[in-house]
């Protein structure tokens, strides 16, 4: 294989032979997708075929042990089934994180592409705005905003998305700058192709993998942020199914019923691990794809 590569004429595109068997990157991606499918599948099935938002079975049903009275993981402090309430909590927390991540992607892609594809005052102004926002502690800002606008799904999702975009925008900006220097983009500009068409036809498709990787990492960060805010009592409304609320309520029974904290914490760890594995796997596969073709 080495000899064939060395004998290839210079100036021709040589494709490096890449093993087709799954490597480390593929294993990470498959593991992350498997965990994500498990979590989402269980939540979807429970939402479609069962009532997972019951308010509790009364005083006689509170703090039951695992397996007692038909409750697989027991019950919480108000008699709710721990398993079904955890599934409902994951649905709430993941929905907030996914909605916020989409808002982050929309803002980050718009500003990053605009700054990376232009020059002059527009580029300088957007770059300075991104730099200033990167220097701000976004969680502190979120806490202040949530205290002002109140709890709820929509305020929490919009607030998290509106203050978490700078890193996304910086990465997209750097990638766009590199794509704008590619030969096919330069050729399109010389042929008189308009800038919007270049962005839609050449730049945005080239950013596809970067956007997916960044979305996965941002989703993991926002899931932890939502859980933390709900744990502090400024995220999800009291009584709502949220993993952060479950952690806050379960700490009161940490000694007598540790599962009330361990179960939602384990779900958070699994969800964050899945998102990071998917992001790492996609990033590694993207790098391998770029290295597989060398001029």
C-alpha positions in Angstrom: 0.0 0.0 0.0 2.9 2.4 0.8 4.6 1.5 -2.5 1.5 2.3 -4.5 1.2 5.7 -2.7 4.8 6.6 -3.3 4.6 5.7 -7.1 1.5 7.9 -7.6 2.3 10.9 -9.8 2.6 14.2 -8.1 -0.3 16.6 -8.6 -2.8 13.9 -8.7 -5.3 13.3 -5.9 -4.4 10.2 -4.0 -7.0 8.5 -1.7 -5.5 6.9 1.3 -6.8 3.5 2.1 -8.8 3.7 5.3 -9.9 0.5 7.0 -13.6 -0.2 6.8 -13.8 -2.0 10.1 -15.2 0.3 12.9 -12.4 2.1 14.7 -12.3 4.1 17.9 -14.3 7.0 16.4 -17.0 4.6 15.1 -17.2 2.8 18.5 -17.7 6.1 20.3 -20.4 7.2 17.8 -22.2 3.9 18.0 -22.1 3.8 21.8 -23.4 7.4 22.1 -26.2 6.7 19.6 -27.2 3.5 21.4 -27.4 5.3 24.8 -29.4 8.2 23.2 -31.8 5.8 21.4 -32.3 3.9 24.7 -33.1 7.1 26.7 -35.3 8.6 24.0 -37.0 5.3 23.2 -38.0 4.6 26.8 -39.3 8.1 27.2 -41.3 8.0 24.0 -42.9 4.7 24.8 -43.7 5.8 28.3 -45.3 9.0 27.0 -47.4 7.2 24.4 -48.6 4.2 26.4 -48.6 5.3 30.0 -49.3 8.1 32.5 -45.9 9.3 33.7 -47.0 12.6 35.3 -49.1 11.2 38.2 -49.1 13.5 41.3 -48.5 10.7 43.8 -50.4 8.0 45.6 -50.8 9.7 49.0 -49.0 9.4 52.3 -49.3 5.6 52.5 -47.3 5.3 49.2 -44.4 7.6 50.0 -40.8 6.4 50.2 -41.6 2.8 49.3 -38.6 0.5 48.8 -37.7 -0.8 45.3 -40.1 -3.5 44.2 -42.6 -2.8 46.9 -46.3 -2.5 45.9 -45.3 -2.9 42.2 -42.9 0.1 42.1 -39.7 -1.1 40.4 -37.5 1.6 41.9 -39.8 2.6 44.8 -41.5 5.9 45.3 -40.5 9.5 46.2 -41.4 11.7 49.0 -45.0 12.3 47.8 -45.7 8.8 46.6 -44.9 9.1 42.9 -43.4 6.1 41.1 -39.7 6.9 40.9 -39.1 5.2 37.5 -42.0 6.9 35.7 -41.2 10.3 37.3 -37.6 10.0 36.2 -38.7 9.3 32.7 -40.9 12.4 32.8 -38.0 14.4 34.2 -35.7 13.4 31.5 -38.3 14.3 28.9 -38.6 17.8 30.4 -34.9 18.4 30.8 -33.9 17.0 27.4 -36.6 19.1 25.7 -35.4 22.3 27.3 -31.8 21.5 26.4 -32.7 20.5 22.8 -34.8 23.7 22.3 -32.0 25.9 23.7 -29.4 24.1 21.6 -31.4 24.9 18.5 -31.6 28.5 19.4 -27.9 28.6 20.0 -27.3 27.0 16.6 -29.5 29.5 14.9 -27.8 32.5 16.4 -24.3 31.0 16.2 -24.6 30.0 12.6 -26.1 33.3 11.5 -23.5 35.5 13.2 -20.6 33.1 12.5 -21.3 32.8 8.8 -22.0 36.5 8.5 -18.7 37.5 10.2 -16.7 34.8 8.4 -17.9 35.7 4.9 -17.6 39.4 5.1 -14.8 41.9 5.6 -14.5 45.4 7.0 -16.6 46.9 9.7 -19.2 44.2 9.7 -16.7 41.5 10.4 -14.9 43.6 13.0 -18.1 44.5 14.8 -19.5 40.9 15.0 -16.1 39.6 16.0 -15.9 42.1 18.9 -19.4 41.3 20.0 -18.5 37.6 20.1 -15.3 38.3 22.0 -17.2 40.4 24.6 -19.9 37.8 25.0 -17.3 35.1 25.4 -15.8 36.9 28.4 -19.1 37.1 30.3 -20.1 34.4 32.8 -23.2 33.2 31.0 -24.6 31.1 33.9 -24.5 34.2 36.2 -26.5 36.1 33.5 -29.0 33.2 33.2 -29.6 33.2 36.9 -30.2 37.0 36.9 -32.5 36.7 33.9 -34.5 33.8 35.3 -35.0 35.6 38.5 -36.5 38.5 36.5 -38.6 36.6 34.0 -39.7 33.8 36.1 -39.8 30.0 35.8 -41.2 27.9 33.0 -40.3 25.9 29.9 -40.3 28.8 27.4 -38.5 31.4 29.5 -35.8 28.8 30.5 -35.2 27.6 27.0 -35.1 31.1 25.5 -32.8 32.4 28.2 -30.3 29.5 28.0 -30.3 29.8 24.2 -29.9 33.5 24.1 -26.8 33.6 26.3 -25.0 30.4 25.3 -24.2 31.1 21.6 -20.8 32.8 21.6 -18.7 29.6 21.5 -20.8 28.2 18.7 -20.5 31.4 16.8 -16.7 31.5 17.2 -16.3 28.0 15.9 -18.6 28.6 12.9 -16.8 31.9 12.2 -13.4 30.2 12.1 -14.7 27.4 9.9 -16.4 29.8 7.5 -13.2 31.8 7.1 -11.4 28.6 6.1 -14.1 27.6 3.6 -14.1 31.1 2.0 -10.5 30.4 1.0 -11.2 27.2 -0.7 -10.5 27.0 -4.5 -14.1 26.2 -5.4 -15.4 29.2 -3.5 -12.8 31.4 -5.1 -13.8 30.1 -8.5 -17.5 30.7 -7.8 -16.7 34.3 -6.8 -14.6 34.8 -10.0 -17.5 33.5 -12.1 -19.8 36.1 -10.6 -21.8 34.0 -8.3 -23.6 36.1 -5.7 -22.6 35.9 -2.1 -25.9 34.5 -0.8 -25.8 31.7 -3.4 -22.2 30.9 -2.4 -23.2 30.7 1.3 -26.1 28.5 0.6 -24.5 26.2 -2.0 -20.9 25.9 -0.8 -20.4 27.3 2.7 -23.4 25.9 4.6 -22.9 22.4 3.3 -19.3 22.5 4.3 -20.4 23.5 7.8 -22.8 20.6 8.2 -20.5 18.4 10.2 -19.2 21.2 12.4 -22.8 22.3 13.2 -23.8 18.7 14.2 -20.7 18.3 16.4 -21.1 21.6 18.1 -24.9 21.0 18.6 -24.1 17.7 20.5 -21.6 19.4 22.8 -23.9 22.4 23.4 -26.8 20.1 24.2 -24.8 18.3 26.9 -23.8 21.6 28.4 -27.3 23.0 28.4 -28.7 19.8 29.9 -26.4 20.2 32.9 -27.2 23.9 33.0 -31.0 23.2 33.1 -30.6 20.6 35.8 -28.4 23.0 37.9 -30.9 25.8 37.6 -33.9 23.6 38.5 -31.9 22.3 41.4 -31.4 25.8 42.6 -35.1 26.5 42.3 -35.0 29.0 39.4 -35.5 26.7 36.4 -38.5 24.4 36.2 -41.6 25.3 38.2 -42.0 23.5 41.5 -43.8 20.2 41.1 -42.8 19.9 37.4 -41.0 16.7 36.2 -37.4 17.9 36.0 -34.2 16.0 36.8 -33.0 19.1 38.7 -36.2 19.3 40.7 -35.8 15.6 41.6 -32.3 16.1 42.8 -33.4 19.0 44.9 -36.3 17.1 46.5 -34.3 13.9 46.9 -31.5 15.4 48.9 -33.8 15.6 51.8 -34.0 11.8 51.9 -30.4 11.2 50.9 -29.7 8.8 53.8 -32.9 6.9 54.0 -33.7 6.8 50.2 -30.5 7.4 48.2 -32.2 6.3 45.0 -34.1 9.5 44.9 -30.8 11.2 44.1 -28.8 8.4 42.4 -31.4 7.6 39.7 -31.9 11.2 38.3 -28.1 11.8 38.6 -27.4 8.6 36.7 -29.8 9.7 33.9 -28.0 13.0 33.7 -24.6 11.3 33.4 -25.9 8.9 30.8 -27.4 11.7 28.7 -24.3 13.9 28.9 -22.1 10.9 28.1 -24.2 10.0 25.1 -24.1 13.5 23.7 -20.3 13.8 24.2 -19.7 10.4 22.6 -21.7 11.4 19.6 -19.9 14.7 19.3 -16.5 13.1 19.7 -17.4 10.3 17.2 -18.6 12.7 14.6 -15.6 15.0 15.0 -13.2 12.1 14.6 -15.0 10.7 11.6 -15.0 14.2 10.0 -11.2 14.5 10.5 -10.6 11.0 9.1 -12.7 11.9 6.1 -10.7 15.0 5.4 -7.4 13.2 5.8 -8.5 10.4 3.5 -8.0 12.6 0.4 -4.6 14.4 0.1 -3.5 16.5 -2.8 
